Amino acid sequence: MLSIENSIDADKSRIIEMAWEDRTPFEAIHREYGLNESAVIQLMRQNLKSSSFKLWRKRMTGRKTKHLQLREPSINRAYCSRQYKHN
């Protein structure tokens, strides 16, 4: 049971990390974890302090890199090429 909880905590931690990353679109989170933008917002609201959530929402609102439809067409990756790899 503990390993399942650790796995869930690790996934939750990674989703929060991806949500904070400027260049990781919500679509990448959906593809990897099955959470749409609304679900990510709900997860962030439940797991961050109120002030951190408000800061995140302010930062993400209107950010072109967080939505594939708003992105520059020449950008076809979810992660920065210098970012460490997660498996």
N, C-alpha and C positions, 0 to 999 in steps of 0.2 A: 504493500500500500504506500509506503514511504517513497519508493521510486516513482510511482505514478504522480504523487504530489510534487516531487522534485521536478519531474518532467513538465508538469503544468506550470509550476513557478518559473522554470527556465523559459518556456514558451511565452508566458506573460511578460517576462522581463525583456525578451527579444522583441516582442511586438511593441512595447513601450519605447525601446531603443530605436526601432525602425520609425515609429511615429515621430520621434524627436528629430530624426535625420532630415535635413533639408532636401536632399536629392532622392529620397526613397518615396515613390508615389504610393498613395493609398491602394492603388491597383496591385502593387507588388505584395502588400500585406494581405490583400484578399486572395491573391494567387497562392501564397505560401501557407496562410492560416485560415482562409475561408471567412475572414471578417471584412465586412464592407466598411465604408467610412463612418457610418452611424454607429456601428458596433465598436469601432476603434475609439471614437469619441466617448462612448459610454464606458469602455474599459479604462480610458485615461481619467475620466471623471471619478471613477470608483477607486483608482489606485494611486492617484497623485493628491498631494495637499491642494486645497482650494486655490491658493495663490499660484502654485506651479501649474495647475490646470488652466487657470485664466491666462497666464503668461504663454503657455503652449498654444491655446486657442487664438490669442492675439497674433502670435507669430505665424500660425498656419493659415489664417484667414486670407484668402486671395493669393497665396503663394503658388506661383505657376508650376514649380517643380513638384508639388504634391499631387498633381492631377495630370494624367497622361494627355488628356484632351487640350490642356492649356500649355503643355510643354513645347519647346522648340522641336520641330520634327527631326532635326539632326541628332537629338539626344535619344538613343535607343537602349539605354541601360538603366537599371534601377539603383546601382551603387556607384560610388565614386571609384575610379580605377585604383586609387591609392588606399582604399578602405581594406581592412583586414577581412579575410574570408570566414564565413560562418558555415558550418555543416551540421 
